[in-house]
Amino acid sequence: MAESSRDTAEGAGWHGAGPGTYRQLMPGRMKKLSWFDPRMLWAARNGVLASWFGDPTGRTRARWVAQRAAAGAPADKVIRRADPERFSFLVVGDPGEGGEPQYAVVPGLLTAGRDTAFAVIASDVIYPVGSADDYGTKFFRPYRDYPAPVYAVPGNHDWYEDLGAFMRVFCGDAPPLPPEPRPRPLTRAWLRSLLWHRPRPGDGRDLDEQRKLRGRAGQQAEQPGPYWAIDTGGIRIIGIDTGLLGTVDAEQGAWLREVSRGPRPKVLITGSPLYVDGEHHPCPVEGGGTVDDLVRDPAHHYVAAIGGDIHNYQRYPVDVGGRTIQYVVAGGGGAFTHATHTIPRVGIAGVTEEDFRCYPLRGDSLAFYSGLYGRRLRLRRFFTLTEAEATAVVAERLGIRPARAPGPGTRVTRRARLVAGLLGTGRRPDRRKRFRLPVRKIYTQLFSPGSATYSPPFFKSFLRLDVAPEGIRLRCFAATGNLAQEADPPVEDEVFIPLQ
């Protein structure tokens, strides 16, 4: 088995011999996605507008679902497959930036997933606004050699153009929704409609040509809408759509309660994780209750809840009355890497730091970001920490034993402590009340590494779930972009989830 980041720095990709073959899969010319571009930020404004002037996604989602029902989609929104009782599937979260990090995932995914029955994309198929014009280079091309069907649940970026492209690709080439009546002037809905981002004229005119990249019969899939269930191999996989703001509307909530019933073991796939960064986000359902209430109910027999949206891997094994549910963040499929070094020492819902798993490791995350900030601010000598220095200072701040030892002779210097503090490295719970910069927003909105990481290691990941009557084997595979990890993707985490 290949060495992982928990074993060696080489396994993390720090000292790789060079990039792998992924660049051969990329188009010759491709527009770089930059989160610094004000035009891109303006195009992605609908999430802000929804939080200010009211979120219309529940109503729009209901219209899409009604359209699909009229076209003959099953009323219960269940996809019934004929897979055997032993089968495997992939989960890839937040893939669609279209740059080097997304394509670097592909070779390892094809190797580790060559015999899987299907794949599921968990959140944000396409960045920045879910445009149909982007599906060629950000979906059909990277996954053209994956031989099985791909299902998906949308993320907030897929909703930035009212889900039109997502529905065309995954839901039977659904036609556009008819326009709604104009809202009354001087209302919140009217203000929102004046500023709302909509698809460009002619968006997706080449979509039929792009589909040919995944045109083989075995690659085809059609789902009944943006939320669905798959019955296969003795388990039920349920995918929910959390829209622009990470919530579930009343109609979808009623459906979720219905499909959650019964003794069949269940795995939830959601656009927004329920546990992330050491915090609980139960996901409210319009009209009362939360998604996590349904997941925890012993009558529903959920064994795992997997969410995208945050671009790394995390796992929280939560005991709920004598049984364990694996809460997983799986957003490492290709978009820029969200920091893990900002996660404080974990102590939530009975999950301790010893139980918690993440990828990249916090030390690697801090080293990655220190190099990024050193380049961006032209202060490399000050900001850049080696992976050993970063690992040591993270261990000191959190009071933990690192998964990979920093090596003999590694010292935690005053400079390393200062850089760790400036970059928001987490602390022990008893020290969290001290002053701390709001670095989380700085990372994701101002200094995100999108368009800045063109060479390994990328610290991307994907999941493989092997299902059998006795249980599910869940593995997180790394994709660093280096040739060694590309040919033999390391397993960064593995857990067996009993079904008996």
C-alpha positions as CSV (number, residue, x, y, z in Angstrom):
1,M,0.0,0.0,0.0
2,A,1.3,3.5,-0.9
3,E,2.6,5.7,1.9
4,S,0.1,8.4,3.0
5,S,0.6,11.8,4.5
6,R,0.2,10.2,7.9
7,D,3.3,8.1,7.2
8,T,5.8,10.4,5.5
9,A,6.3,13.8,4.0
10,E,6.9,12.1,0.7
11,G,3.5,10.4,1.1
12,A,2.0,13.9,1.5
13,G,3.5,14.9,-1.8
14,W,6.0,17.4,-0.5
15,H,9.0,15.9,-2.1
16,G,7.5,14.4,-5.2
17,A,9.6,13.7,-8.3
18,G,7.3,15.8,-10.4
19,P,3.7,16.2,-11.6
20,G,1.9,13.2,-12.9
21,T,0.0,12.7,-16.2
22,Y,-3.0,14.7,-15.3
23,R,-1.9,17.7,-17.5
24,Q,-2.3,15.5,-20.5
25,L,-6.0,15.3,-19.8
26,M,-6.5,19.1,-19.8
27,P,-7.5,21.2,-22.7
28,G,-4.7,23.0,-24.6
29,R,-6.1,26.4,-23.6
30,M,-8.3,27.0,-20.7
31,K,-9.4,30.1,-18.9
32,K,-8.1,30.2,-15.4
33,L,-10.7,30.7,-12.6
34,S,-9.7,33.5,-10.4
35,W,-11.5,34.4,-7.2
36,F,-9.8,37.8,-7.4
37,D,-11.7,38.7,-10.5
38,P,-14.4,41.3,-9.6
39,R,-16.5,40.2,-12.6
40,M,-16.6,36.6,-11.3
41,L,-17.5,37.8,-7.8
42,W,-20.3,39.9,-9.3
43,A,-21.6,37.0,-11.3
44,A,-21.7,34.9,-8.1
45,R,-23.8,37.4,-6.2
46,N,-27.1,35.4,-5.9
47,G,-26.1,33.8,-2.5
48,V,-25.7,37.3,-1.0
49,L,-28.9,38.5,-2.6
50,A,-30.8,35.5,-1.2
51,S,-29.6,36.2,2.3
52,W,-30.5,39.9,2.1
53,F,-33.8,39.8,0.2
54,G,-35.1,36.3,0.8
55,D,-34.2,32.9,-0.6
56,P,-36.3,31.9,-3.7
57,T,-34.7,28.4,-4.1
58,G,-37.4,26.5,-2.4
59,R,-40.1,27.8,-4.8
60,T,-37.8,27.3,-7.8
61,R,-36.9,23.8,-6.7
62,A,-40.6,22.9,-6.4
63,R,-41.2,24.1,-10.0
64,W,-38.3,22.0,-11.2
65,V,-39.6,18.9,-9.3
66,A,-43.2,19.5,-10.7
67,Q,-41.8,19.8,-14.2
68,R,-39.9,16.5,-13.8
69,A,-43.0,14.8,-12.4
70,A,-45.0,15.9,-15.4
71,A,-42.3,14.4,-17.6
72,G,-42.7,11.0,-16.0
73,A,-40.1,11.0,-13.2
74,P,-41.1,8.6,-10.4
75,A,-43.3,10.2,-7.7
76,D,-41.1,8.9,-4.9
77,K,-37.9,10.1,-6.6
78,V,-36.2,6.7,-6.1
79,I,-33.8,5.4,-8.6
80,R,-33.9,1.6,-8.5
81,R,-30.7,-0.1,-9.6
82,A,-29.9,-3.8,-10.0
83,D,-26.5,-3.8,-8.5
84,P,-25.5,-7.0,-6.5
85,E,-25.4,-7.1,-2.7
86,R,-21.6,-6.4,-3.0
87,F,-20.8,-3.3,-5.0
88,S,-18.8,-0.1,-4.8
89,F,-19.3,3.6,-5.6
90,L,-17.4,6.8,-5.5
91,V,-18.2,10.2,-3.9
92,V,-16.5,13.3,-5.3
93,G,-17.2,16.6,-3.7
94,D,-16.9,20.1,-5.1
95,P,-14.9,19.2,-8.2
96,G,-15.7,21.8,-10.8
97,E,-13.1,24.6,-11.0
98,G,-11.6,23.0,-14.1
99,G,-8.0,23.7,-13.2
100,E,-5.0,21.6,-12.3
101,P,-6.3,20.5,-8.9
102,Q,-9.5,19.1,-10.5
103,Y,-7.7,17.2,-13.2
104,A,-5.1,16.0,-10.8
105,V,-7.8,13.9,-9.1
106,V,-8.8,12.1,-12.2
107,P,-5.9,9.5,-12.7
108,G,-6.2,8.2,-9.2
109,L,-10.0,8.2,-9.3
110,L,-9.9,6.1,-12.5
111,T,-7.4,3.7,-10.8
112,A,-9.2,3.4,-7.5
113,G,-12.7,3.5,-9.0
114,R,-12.3,1.4,-12.2
115,D,-14.7,-1.3,-10.9
116,T,-17.2,0.9,-9.2
117,A,-20.9,0.8,-10.1
118,F,-21.4,4.6,-10.2
119,A,-20.2,7.9,-8.7
120,V,-22.0,10.7,-6.8
121,I,-20.9,14.3,-7.0
122,A,-21.6,16.0,-3.6
123,S,-22.1,19.7,-4.1
124,D,-20.8,22.3,-6.6
125,V,-20.5,20.4,-9.8
126,I,-19.5,23.6,-11.7
127,Y,-17.8,26.8,-10.5
128,P,-18.3,29.7,-10.4
129,V,-22.0,30.0,-11.3
130,G,-23.0,26.6,-12.7
131,S,-23.1,27.7,-16.3
132,A,-23.9,25.2,-19.0
133,D,-21.0,26.5,-21.1
134,D,-18.6,25.2,-18.4
135,Y,-19.8,21.6,-18.4
136,G,-17.5,20.6,-21.2
137,T,-14.2,21.3,-19.5
138,K,-15.3,20.9,-15.9
139,F,-17.5,17.7,-16.1
140,F,-17.6,15.9,-19.4
141,R,-13.9,16.1,-20.3
142,P,-12.4,15.3,-16.9
143,Y,-14.7,12.3,-16.3
144,R,-14.9,11.1,-20.0
145,D,-13.0,7.9,-19.1
146,Y,-15.0,7.0,-16.0
147,P,-17.1,4.1,-17.4
148,A,-20.1,4.2,-15.0
149,P,-23.0,6.7,-14.4
150,V,-22.6,9.8,-12.4
151,Y,-25.3,11.2,-10.2
152,A,-25.1,14.5,-8.4
153,V,-26.6,16.8,-5.7
154,P,-26.2,20.5,-6.4
155,G,-24.3,23.0,-4.3
156,N,-24.8,26.7,-3.9
157,H,-22.7,27.5,-7.0
158,D,-24.9,25.3,-9.2
159,W,-27.8,27.4,-8.0
160,Y,-26.3,30.7,-9.1
161,E,-28.1,30.3,-12.4
162,D,-31.3,28.8,-10.9
163,L,-30.1,25.3,-11.5
164,G,-30.9,25.3,-15.2
165,A,-27.7,23.8,-16.4
166,F,-27.6,21.1,-13.7
167,M,-31.2,20.0,-14.6
168,R,-30.2,19.8,-18.3
169,V,-27.2,17.6,-17.6
170,F,-28.5,15.3,-14.8
171,C,-32.2,15.3,-15.2
172,G,-33.2,14.3,-18.6
173,D,-32.3,17.5,-20.5
174,A,-35.0,19.4,-18.6
175,P,-36.2,22.4,-20.6
176,P,-36.0,25.9,-19.0
177,L,-38.7,26.9,-16.6
178,P,-41.2,29.4,-17.9
179,P,-40.7,32.9,-16.5
180,E,-42.5,33.8,-13.3
181,P,-44.8,36.8,-12.9
182,R,-42.9,40.0,-12.1
183,P,-43.0,40.8,-8.3
184,R,-44.8,43.9,-7.0
185,P,-42.6,47.0,-7.2
186,L,-40.7,48.2,-4.1
187,T,-40.8,44.8,-2.4
188,R,-37.9,42.7,-1.3
189,A,-38.6,40.2,-4.1
190,W,-38.6,43.1,-6.6
191,L,-35.3,44.4,-5.5
192,R,-33.8,40.9,-5.6
193,S,-35.2,40.4,-9.2
194,L,-33.5,43.6,-10.4
195,L,-30.1,42.4,-9.3
196,W,-30.4,38.6,-9.8
197,H,-27.8,36.9,-11.9
198,R,-29.2,34.9,-14.9
199,P,-27.6,32.8,-17.6
200,R,-26.0,34.5,-20.5
201,P,-28.0,34.5,-23.8
202,G,-27.1,31.3,-25.7
203,D,-25.6,29.6,-22.7
204,G,-25.1,25.9,-23.4
205,R,-25.6,26.0,-27.2
206,D,-22.7,23.5,-27.4
207,L,-24.0,21.2,-24.7
208,D,-25.0,18.4,-27.1
209,E,-21.5,18.3,-28.5
210,Q,-20.0,18.3,-25.0
211,R,-22.2,15.3,-24.0
212,K,-20.4,13.1,-26.6
213,L,-17.3,13.0,-24.3
214,R,-19.4,10.8,-22.0
215,G,-21.7,9.4,-24.6
216,R,-21.2,5.6,-24.0
217,A,-24.3,3.7,-22.9
218,G,-22.8,2.5,-19.6
219,Q,-22.1,6.1,-18.6
220,Q,-25.7,7.4,-18.9
221,A,-27.8,8.3,-15.8
222,E,-31.0,10.2,-15.3
223,Q,-32.1,11.3,-11.9
224,P,-35.7,12.5,-11.0
225,G,-34.6,15.9,-9.8
226,P,-32.1,17.8,-7.7
227,Y,-32.9,15.5,-4.7
228,W,-33.3,11.7,-5.0
229,A,-32.8,8.3,-3.5
230,I,-31.0,5.3,-4.9
231,D,-32.0,1.8,-3.8
232,T,-29.2,-0.7,-4.6
233,G,-27.3,-3.6,-3.1
234,G,-29.3,-3.7,0.2
235,I,-28.8,0.0,1.1
236,R,-30.5,3.3,0.3
237,I,-28.4,6.3,-0.7
238,I,-30.3,9.6,-0.2
239,G,-29.2,12.8,-1.9
240,I,-30.6,16.1,-0.7
241,D,-30.4,19.6,-2.2
242,T,-29.5,22.4,0.3
243,G,-29.8,25.2,-2.2
244,L,-28.1,28.6,-1.8
245,L,-28.1,28.9,1.9
246,G,-27.7,25.4,3.3
247,T,-31.4,24.7,4.1
248,V,-34.2,22.3,3.1
249,D,-37.6,23.5,2.0
250,A,-40.8,22.1,3.4
251,E,-41.7,20.0,0.3
252,Q,-38.2,18.3,0.2
253,G,-38.4,17.9,4.0
254,A,-41.6,16.0,3.8
255,W,-40.1,13.8,1.1
256,L,-37.0,13.2,3.2
257,R,-39.1,12.1,6.2
258,E,-40.9,9.6,3.9
259,V,-37.8,8.1,2.2
260,S,-35.9,7.9,5.5
261,R,-38.4,5.4,7.0
262,G,-37.9,1.7,7.2
263,P,-35.1,-0.7,8.2
264,R,-32.9,-0.5,5.1
265,P,-29.5,1.0,6.1
266,K,-29.0,4.5,4.7
267,V,-26.3,6.9,3.6
268,L,-27.0,10.6,3.3
269,I,-25.3,12.7,0.6
270,T,-25.8,16.4,1.1
271,G,-24.5,19.7,-0.3
272,S,-23.8,21.0,3.2
273,P,-22.0,18.8,5.9
274,L,-23.7,18.4,9.3
275,Y,-20.4,18.3,11.2
276,V,-17.5,20.5,10.0
277,D,-14.6,22.4,11.5
278,G,-15.4,21.1,14.9
279,E,-18.9,22.5,14.8
280,H,-22.4,21.0,14.4
281,H,-24.6,22.4,11.6
282,P,-27.8,20.3,11.7
283,C,-29.4,21.9,8.6
284,P,-32.8,23.4,9.3
285,V,-35.9,22.1,7.5
286,E,-38.6,24.7,6.7
287,G,-41.5,24.2,9.0
288,G,-39.5,22.8,11.9
289,G,-36.9,20.2,12.7
290,T,-33.5,19.6,11.1
291,V,-31.9,17.1,8.7
292,D,-29.8,15.8,11.5
293,D,-32.9,15.0,13.6
294,L,-33.9,12.6,10.8
295,V,-30.4,11.1,10.5
296,R,-30.1,10.5,14.3
297,D,-33.6,8.9,14.6
298,P,-32.9,5.2,15.2
299,A,-36.0,4.2,13.3
300,H,-34.4,5.5,10.1
301,H,-31.1,3.5,10.3
302,Y,-28.7,6.0,8.9
303,V,-25.1,4.9,9.2
304,A,-23.3,7.8,7.5
305,A,-23.9,11.4,6.4
306,I,-21.5,12.7,3.7
307,G,-21.5,16.4,2.7
308,G,-19.5,18.6,0.3
309,D,-19.2,22.4,0.3
310,I,-16.0,22.6,2.4
311,H,-13.0,21.7,0.3
312,N,-11.2,19.1,2.4
313,Y,-11.8,15.8,4.1
314,Q,-13.0,15.5,7.7
315,R,-14.6,12.6,9.7
316,Y,-16.5,12.7,13.0
317,P,-17.7,9.3,14.4
318,V,-20.6,10.4,16.6
319,D,-22.2,8.1,19.1
320,V,-26.0,8.5,19.0
321,G,-27.5,6.2,21.7
322,G,-25.2,3.2,21.4
323,R,-24.7,3.3,17.7
324,T,-22.2,5.3,15.7
325,I,-22.9,7.5,12.7
326,Q,-20.0,8.6,10.5
327,Y,-20.3,12.3,9.7
328,V,-18.0,13.0,6.8
329,V,-16.9,16.1,4.9
330,A,-15.9,15.1,1.4
331,G,-15.3,18.3,-0.6
332,G,-11.8,17.7,-1.9
333,G,-12.7,16.8,-5.4
334,G,-11.0,19.6,-7.3
335,A,-11.8,23.1,-6.0
336,F,-9.3,25.2,-4.0
337,T,-8.3,23.7,-0.7
338,H,-10.0,24.9,2.5
339,A,-7.6,25.1,5.4
340,T,-7.7,22.4,8.1
341,H,-5.1,24.0,10.3
342,T,-7.8,26.5,11.4
343,I,-9.8,23.7,13.0
344,P,-9.4,23.9,16.8
345,R,-8.8,20.9,18.9
346,V,-11.9,18.7,18.4
347,G,-14.2,18.0,21.3
348,I,-17.8,17.8,20.1
349,A,-20.6,15.3,20.5
350,G,-18.3,12.9,22.3
351,V,-15.8,13.0,19.4
352,T,-12.3,13.7,20.6
353,E,-9.1,14.7,18.8
354,E,-8.1,11.0,18.9
355,D,-11.3,10.1,17.0
356,F,-11.2,12.9,14.5
357,R,-9.6,12.6,11.1
358,C,-8.8,15.2,8.4
359,Y,-7.0,15.6,5.2
360,P,-4.8,17.5,4.6
361,L,-3.3,17.1,8.0
362,R,-3.3,20.4,9.9
363,G,0.5,20.7,9.6
364,D,0.4,20.2,5.8
365,S,-2.4,22.7,5.6
366,L,-0.4,25.3,7.5
367,A,2.7,24.7,5.3
368,F,0.6,24.9,2.2
369,Y,-1.0,28.2,3.2
370,S,2.3,29.7,4.5
371,G,3.8,29.1,1.1
372,L,0.8,30.6,-0.6
373,Y,0.9,33.8,1.5
374,G,4.6,34.0,1.1
375,R,4.2,34.1,-2.7
376,R,1.2,36.4,-2.8
377,L,2.6,38.9,-0.4
378,R,6.2,38.5,-1.6
379,L,7.4,37.7,1.9
380,R,8.5,34.1,1.3
381,R,11.4,34.2,3.8
382,F,9.0,35.4,6.5
383,F,5.8,33.4,5.8
384,T,7.0,30.1,4.4
385,L,7.2,27.2,6.9
386,T,8.6,23.8,6.1
387,E,6.1,21.0,6.6
388,A,8.1,19.9,9.6
389,E,8.0,23.4,11.2
390,A,4.3,23.7,10.5
391,T,3.6,20.2,12.0
392,A,5.5,21.1,15.1
393,V,3.8,24.4,15.7
394,V,0.3,23.0,15.1
395,A,1.1,20.2,17.7
396,E,2.2,22.9,20.2
397,R,-0.8,25.1,19.7
398,L,-3.4,22.3,19.9
399,G,-1.6,20.2,22.5
400,I,-1.7,17.1,20.4
401,R,0.6,14.4,19.1
402,P,0.8,14.8,15.3
403,A,-0.2,11.9,13.1
404,R,3.2,12.4,11.4
405,A,6.2,13.3,13.6
406,P,8.0,16.5,12.4
407,G,11.4,14.8,12.6
408,P,14.3,15.1,15.1
409,G,15.8,18.5,15.6
410,T,12.7,20.5,14.4
411,R,12.3,23.6,16.6
412,V,9.3,25.8,17.1
413,T,10.7,29.3,16.6
414,R,9.1,32.7,17.4
415,R,8.7,33.3,13.7
416,A,6.8,30.0,13.3
417,R,4.5,30.8,16.2
418,L,3.8,34.3,14.7
419,V,3.1,32.9,11.2
420,A,0.8,30.2,12.7
421,G,-1.1,32.9,14.6
422,L,-1.4,35.2,11.6
423,L,-2.8,32.3,9.5
424,G,-5.4,31.4,12.1
425,T,-4.0,28.1,13.4
426,G,-6.5,26.4,15.8
427,R,-6.0,26.3,19.5
428,R,-7.0,24.2,22.5
429,P,-10.6,24.8,23.7
430,D,-9.4,26.7,26.8
431,R,-7.5,29.2,24.6
432,R,-10.2,29.8,21.9
433,K,-11.5,33.0,23.6
434,R,-8.3,35.0,22.9
435,F,-8.3,37.5,20.1
436,R,-8.1,36.0,16.7
437,L,-8.3,37.4,13.2
438,P,-11.4,36.3,11.1
439,V,-9.0,34.4,8.9
440,R,-11.7,31.9,7.7
441,K,-13.4,34.6,5.6
442,I,-10.0,35.9,4.4
443,Y,-9.0,32.4,3.2
444,T,-12.2,31.7,1.4
445,Q,-13.0,35.1,-0.1
446,L,-9.8,37.1,-0.4
447,F,-6.8,34.9,-0.3
448,S,-8.2,31.5,-1.4
449,P,-5.6,29.5,-3.4
450,G,-7.9,29.1,-6.4
451,S,-5.9,30.1,-9.5
452,A,-2.7,30.1,-7.5
453,T,-2.0,26.4,-7.1
454,Y,-0.6,25.1,-10.4
455,S,1.8,22.5,-9.1
456,P,1.7,19.7,-6.6
457,P,0.9,18.9,-3.9
458,F,-2.7,19.8,-4.2
459,F,-4.1,17.9,-1.2
460,K,-7.3,16.8,-3.1
461,S,-9.3,13.7,-2.2
462,F,-12.2,11.4,-3.1
463,L,-14.1,8.6,-1.4
464,R,-14.7,5.0,-2.3
465,L,-17.4,3.0,-0.5
466,D,-17.4,-0.8,-0.7
467,V,-20.8,-2.1,0.3
468,A,-21.4,-5.7,1.5
469,P,-24.2,-7.2,3.6
470,E,-22.0,-7.0,6.7
471,G,-21.0,-3.4,6.3
472,I,-19.5,-0.6,4.3
473,R,-15.8,0.0,4.0
474,L,-15.2,3.8,3.5
475,R,-11.8,5.0,2.3
476,C,-10.6,8.5,1.6
477,F,-8.0,8.5,-1.2
478,A,-5.5,11.3,-1.7
479,A,-4.7,13.1,-4.9
480,T,-1.6,15.2,-4.6
481,G,-0.8,15.6,-8.3
482,N,2.5,13.8,-8.0
483,L,3.2,10.8,-10.2
484,A,3.8,8.5,-7.3
485,Q,0.4,9.2,-5.7
486,E,-1.3,9.3,-9.1
487,A,-0.3,5.7,-10.0
488,D,-1.0,4.4,-6.5
489,P,-3.3,6.8,-4.7
490,P,-2.7,6.6,-0.9
491,V,-5.5,5.8,1.6
492,E,-5.6,8.8,4.0
493,D,-8.4,7.4,6.1
494,E,-10.4,4.1,6.4
495,V,-13.3,3.0,8.5
496,F,-15.6,0.0,8.5
497,I,-19.3,0.8,9.1
498,P,-21.2,-2.2,10.3
499,L,-24.7,-2.9,8.9
500,Q,-25.6,-5.8,11.0
